[in-house]
Amino acid sequence: MRKVRFSALIAAALILLPLLFSACSEGGVSGTKTLYVYNWGEYISDGSEGCLDSNAAFEEWYFETYGERVKVNYSTFSSNESLYAKLSSGSVSYDVVVPSDYMIERLIAEDLLAPLNYENIPEISNILPEFWGEASEHSAHDPGNVYSVPYLYGMIGIIYNTAMVDEDDPSLGSWKLMWDEKHAGNILQFNNSRDAFGSAQYFLGLDVNSDSEADWRRALEKLKEQKPILQGYVMDEIYNKMENGSAGIAAYYAGDYLAMYENNSDLEFFYPEEGTNLYVDAMCIPKSSKNKELAERYINFMLTEEPAIANAEYTYYASPNRLVVESEEYIEYMGEIKEDAYEKMYDTDAVMTSTYKNLSGEKLVLINQLWEELKSDIEISAGIYAICGVIIAVLVSLFAYFGIRNKIRNSY
């Protein structure tokens, strides 16, 4: 009886094997490659509201071009520091990541990025000369773009709600607005150390890449001075807070301002007169990638016209791609969002700017310590006092109850 059952199993297996091989050849589970992409939140056209789904378009394009199935596993981070923590831990492996300039410089220094093979990225010719090559003014973090391909760029500014901030407010136009006590409880600060310290350094006229510990401690004291009037430290949470009017002032990235403006036309934006950060976010391949050629083809696809324009339109960030900035369709689209949107995004000469540089290991340790000091130095709030008051009241009531009960018992 056992022999009959075993023979039946073999026969079934022989019937199923061709079907399994057929499924694999047609792009079944075992025939599909997975590309792991790690990017900022809200930083790629995702197919919502009729826009292009860039990742799905790549999957389709790759199959049509190479005859192989690919699945993009896409996840997001909220700050360069959280990206660094993931990559440096070695606990995960990504194929494409999109850090900012100073973080790219750090990842290169720590040998965490792979040099790119530009034979697989011929569309690099679409990148504007000021963002590409040895002479590029915006790629000093990676001379010659050995490890990185520019994706999007922009500047940091201050968003404010005109229903909460008067147009004749003397602090408008300056970082001072972020420290103005009359707006206490309505101000949001960056929840990442480099941008938060940068806001204080620009306000104080300090070098954002200073090698002086005293400068960083001066910035810390300025942030401590600001802390009591803050509503909170945020990253992606800023969207809801500024769009629904629960906060009125926030420093953030210019492209994200336009995304918020679409949902709340009371919002306005300016670049602080004291100066601000100009940043470039670029596509890189970690050294731990298991699909380097596939990753390079993904980068190449993102430089082609349709996804490049779709990503710029979806994010509202400035693009270093000539196919985007020369597109009449794109310029018209930006004008429909806000009349001065195109000019504001691309006028990098409107205010004095500088870029963050990678700092020495000693300074990075110092900044982490100062950031922890700022975030852990929490004053007892009125809410905590109220909770303590309730607890004390309950305890007093319990003591009174047991005291009265004991007196009654003793009288008996």
C-alpha positions in Angstrom: 0.0 0.0 0.0 2.9 2.4 0.8 4.5 1.7 -2.6 1.2 2.6 -4.4 1.0 5.9 -2.5 4.6 6.7 -3.2 4.2 6.0 -6.9 1.2 8.2 -7.0 3.1 11.1 -5.5 5.9 10.7 -8.1 3.3 10.7 -10.9 1.7 13.9 -9.5 5.1 15.6 -9.2 6.0 14.8 -12.8 2.7 16.4 -13.9 3.2 19.5 -11.8 6.9 20.1 -12.6 6.3 21.5 -16.1 3.7 23.8 -14.8 6.1 25.1 -12.1 8.8 25.7 -14.7 6.3 27.5 -16.9 5.2 29.8 -14.1 8.9 30.7 -13.4 9.6 31.4 -17.0 6.5 33.7 -17.2 7.7 35.8 -14.2 6.3 33.8 -11.3 7.5 34.3 -7.7 10.9 32.6 -8.2 11.4 34.4 -11.5 10.9 37.9 -10.1 13.8 40.1 -8.8 13.1 42.4 -6.0 14.7 45.9 -5.9 14.8 47.6 -2.5 14.4 51.3 -2.6 14.7 53.6 0.4 13.5 57.2 -0.1 12.1 60.2 1.7 8.4 60.2 2.5 6.2 61.9 -0.2 9.2 61.9 -2.6 8.1 60.0 -5.7 5.1 60.1 -8.0 3.0 57.3 -6.6 0.0 57.0 -8.9 -2.4 58.9 -6.7 -5.0 61.3 -8.2 -4.1 60.1 -11.7 -0.4 60.8 -11.7 2.2 58.4 -12.9 3.2 55.5 -10.6 6.9 55.7 -11.1 7.8 52.4 -9.5 5.0 50.5 -11.4 6.1 52.2 -14.6 9.7 51.0 -14.0 8.5 47.4 -13.4 6.6 47.5 -16.7 9.5 49.2 -18.6 12.0 46.7 -17.3 9.9 43.7 -18.4 9.4 45.2 -21.9 13.1 46.1 -22.2 14.8 43.1 -20.6 12.1 40.4 -20.5 12.5 40.0 -16.7 10.0 40.6 -14.0 11.0 43.1 -11.3 9.2 44.1 -8.1 10.1 47.4 -6.4 10.0 47.1 -2.6 9.7 50.8 -1.6 10.0 52.1 1.9 10.6 55.6 3.3 12.6 57.5 6.0 12.0 60.9 7.6 15.5 62.2 8.0 19.1 61.6 6.8 20.0 60.5 10.3 17.5 57.7 10.4 18.7 56.6 6.9 22.3 56.5 8.2 21.3 54.5 11.3 19.8 51.8 9.1 22.7 51.7 6.6 25.5 51.8 9.2 23.9 49.1 11.3 24.2 46.5 8.5 20.8 45.1 9.6 19.1 45.8 6.3 20.2 45.8 2.6 18.9 48.4 0.1 19.6 48.8 -3.6 18.8 52.5 -4.0 18.8 55.2 -1.4 18.3 58.9 -1.7 20.3 60.8 1.0 21.1 64.6 1.0 24.5 66.0 0.1 26.2 66.1 3.5 25.0 62.6 4.3 26.3 61.3 0.9 29.7 62.8 1.9 29.6 60.9 5.2 28.5 57.6 3.6 31.4 57.9 1.1 33.9 58.5 3.9 32.7 55.4 5.8 32.8 53.3 2.6 29.1 52.5 2.6 28.4 53.4 -1.0 29.3 51.6 -4.3 30.8 53.5 -7.3 28.4 53.8 -10.2 28.8 52.2 -13.6 27.6 54.9 -16.0 27.4 52.5 -18.9 24.1 51.5 -17.2 23.1 55.2 -16.7 23.3 56.8 -20.2 20.5 59.3 -19.3 22.9 61.1 -17.0 23.3 63.4 -20.0 20.0 65.0 -19.0 21.4 66.4 -15.8 22.3 70.1 -15.9 26.0 70.9 -15.9 25.9 72.8 -12.6 24.8 69.5 -10.9 27.1 67.2 -12.7 30.9 66.6 -13.1 34.1 67.8 -11.5 33.3 71.5 -12.1 29.8 71.2 -10.7 29.0 73.8 -8.0 26.4 71.6 -6.4 28.2 68.2 -6.2 31.2 69.2 -4.0 30.0 66.4 -1.6 30.8 63.9 -4.4 33.3 65.3 -6.9 32.8 63.8 -10.3 29.6 62.1 -9.1 31.4 58.8 -8.6 28.7 57.6 -6.1 25.6 59.8 -6.7 23.2 61.0 -9.3 21.2 64.2 -8.5 17.5 63.5 -8.0 15.9 66.7 -6.7 17.0 69.8 -4.8 15.7 72.8 -2.9 16.1 75.3 0.0 14.8 75.5 3.5 12.4 78.3 4.3 9.7 79.2 6.8 6.0 78.4 6.3 3.4 80.5 8.1 -0.4 80.7 8.2 -1.7 84.1 7.2 -4.7 83.6 9.4 -2.4 83.5 12.5 0.5 85.7 11.4 -0.2 89.3 10.4 1.3 90.4 7.1 2.9 93.4 8.8 4.5 91.3 11.5 8.0 92.7 11.9 9.5 89.1 12.2 8.4 88.1 8.7 11.3 87.6 6.4 13.6 86.5 9.3 14.4 83.4 11.3 13.2 85.6 14.2 9.7 84.4 13.5 10.7 81.0 14.8 11.6 82.5 18.1 8.8 85.1 18.4 7.1 84.6 21.8 3.8 86.0 20.7 3.3 82.9 18.6 4.1 80.5 21.5 2.4 77.1 21.0 2.0 77.5 17.3 5.6 77.0 16.2 7.1 73.7 14.8 10.8 72.9 14.7 12.7 70.2 12.8 13.0 66.9 14.5 16.5 66.3 13.2 19.6 67.7 14.6 21.3 69.1 11.5 18.4 71.2 10.3 17.3 72.3 13.8 20.8 73.5 14.7 21.1 75.0 11.2 18.0 77.2 11.9 19.7 78.6 15.1 23.1 79.0 13.4 21.7 81.0 10.4 19.8 83.2 12.9 22.9 83.8 14.9 25.1 84.3 11.9 27.2 81.2 12.6 28.9 78.8 10.2 26.6 75.8 9.8 29.8 73.7 9.3 31.7 75.3 12.1 34.6 73.4 13.7 34.2 75.4 16.9 32.5 73.6 19.8 31.6 77.1 21.3 29.6 77.8 18.1 27.6 74.6 18.5 26.9 75.3 22.1 25.7 78.8 21.3 23.3 77.3 18.8 22.2 74.8 21.5 21.4 77.7 23.9 19.4 79.4 21.2 17.4 76.2 20.7 16.8 75.9 24.4 15.6 79.5 24.4 13.1 78.5 21.7 11.9 75.2 23.3 9.3 76.6 25.7 7.4 78.3 22.9 7.4 75.3 20.6 4.4 73.2 19.9 6.7 70.3 19.0 9.5 68.8 17.0 8.2 67.3 13.7 9.1 65.8 10.4 6.4 64.3 8.2 3.8 65.2 10.9 4.1 68.8 9.7 1.7 68.1 6.8 -1.4 67.5 9.0 -0.5 70.2 11.5 0.0 73.0 8.9 -2.7 71.9 6.6 -5.4 71.7 9.3 -4.3 74.9 11.0 -3.3 73.3 14.3 0.1 75.0 14.0 0.9 78.3 12.3 4.7 78.6 11.8 7.3 76.0 10.7 10.7 75.8 9.1 10.7 73.2 6.3 11.6 72.3 2.8 10.3 74.5 -0.1 8.8 71.7 -2.1 6.8 70.5 0.8 5.4 73.9 1.3 3.7 73.8 -2.1 2.2 70.4 -1.2 0.7 71.9 2.0 -0.4 75.0 0.1 -2.6 72.9 -2.2 -4.6 71.8 0.9 -4.5 75.2 2.7 -4.3 78.4 0.7 -3.8 80.4 3.9 -0.2 79.2 3.9 2.7 81.4 2.7 6.4 80.9 2.6 9.7 82.9 2.6 13.4 82.3 2.6 14.9 83.9 5.7 17.0 87.0 5.0 19.9 85.9 7.2 20.5 82.9 4.9 19.5 79.3 4.6 20.4 75.8 3.5 20.5 74.7 -0.2 20.4 70.9 -0.4 20.7 68.3 -3.1 19.2 64.9 -2.7 20.8 62.2 -4.9 20.3 58.5 -5.8 23.0 56.2 -4.6 23.7 52.5 -4.3 24.8 51.1 -1.0 27.8 48.8 -1.1 25.6 46.1 0.4 23.3 46.1 -2.6 22.7 42.6 -4.1 21.3 44.0 -7.4 23.7 46.7 -8.4 23.1 46.5 -12.2 19.3 46.5 -11.6 19.7 49.5 -9.3 21.7 51.4 -11.9 19.0 50.7 -14.5 16.4 52.0 -12.0 18.4 55.3 -11.6 18.6 55.6 -15.4 14.9 55.2 -15.8 14.2 57.9 -13.2 16.3 60.3 -15.4 14.0 59.8 -18.5 11.4 62.4 -19.4 8.1 60.9 -18.1 9.2 59.8 -14.6 11.5 62.8 -14.2 8.6 65.3 -14.9 6.1 63.2 -12.9 8.3 63.1 -9.8 9.0 66.9 -10.0 5.3 67.6 -10.4 4.3 65.3 -7.5 6.9 66.5 -5.0 7.1 70.2 -6.1 10.9 70.1 -5.5 13.3 71.7 -8.0 14.7 69.3 -10.6 18.3 69.2 -11.8 17.1 67.5 -15.0 17.0 69.7 -18.2 14.0 67.6 -19.5 12.0 69.0 -16.6 13.1 72.6 -16.3 12.7 73.1 -20.1 9.3 71.4 -20.2 6.5 73.9 -21.0 4.0 71.4 -19.6 5.9 71.4 -16.3 6.2 75.2 -16.1 2.5 75.6 -16.8 1.7 73.0 -14.2 3.7 74.8 -11.5 2.0 78.1 -12.4 -1.4 76.4 -11.8 -0.4 75.4 -8.3 0.7 78.9 -7.4 1.5 81.8 -9.6 5.1 82.3 -8.4 5.8 78.6 -7.7 8.3 78.0 -10.5 10.3 81.2 -9.8 10.4 80.6 -6.1 11.6 77.0 -6.5 14.4 77.8 -9.0 15.6 81.2 -7.8 18.5 80.1 -5.7 20.0 83.6 -5.8 17.0 85.0 -3.9 18.9 84.8 -0.6 22.3 83.8 0.6 22.7 80.1 0.8 25.2 77.5 2.0 25.3 73.7 2.0 25.9 71.4 4.9 29.2 69.5 4.9 30.1 66.3 6.5 31.6 67.0 9.9 34.5 65.3 11.7 33.7 62.3 13.9 34.4 64.3 17.0 31.9 67.0 16.0 29.3 64.4 15.0 29.6 62.9 18.5 29.3 66.4 20.0 26.1 67.2 18.0 24.5 64.0 19.0 25.2 64.8 22.7 23.9 68.3 22.3 20.8 67.1 20.5 20.1 64.5 23.3 20.6 67.3 25.9 18.1 69.5 24.1 15.5 66.7 23.6 15.8 65.2 27.1 15.7 68.5 28.9 11.9 68.5 29.3 10.3 71.0 31.6 7.3 69.7 33.7 4.3 70.9 31.8 0.9 72.1 33.1 -0.5 68.7 32.0 1.9 66.9 34.2 1.1 69.2 37.1 -2.6 68.4 36.6 -2.0 64.7 36.6 0.1 65.0 39.8 -2.7 67.0 41.4 -5.3 64.3 40.6 -3.0 61.6 42.0 -2.5 63.6 45.2 -6.2 64.3 45.5 -7.0 60.6 45.2 -4.4 59.7 47.8 -5.8 62.3 50.2 -9.3 61.0 49.7 -8.1 57.4 50.4 -6.3 58.5 53.6 -9.4 60.4 54.7 -11.7 57.4 54.0 -9.5 54.9 55.9 -9.1 57.4 58.7 -12.8 57.9 59.1 -13.4 54.1 58.9 -10.9 53.4 61.6 -12.5 56.0 63.9 -15.9 54.4 63.4 -14.4 51.0 64.2 -12.7 52.3 67.3 -15.9 53.9 68.6 -17.6 50.6 68.4 
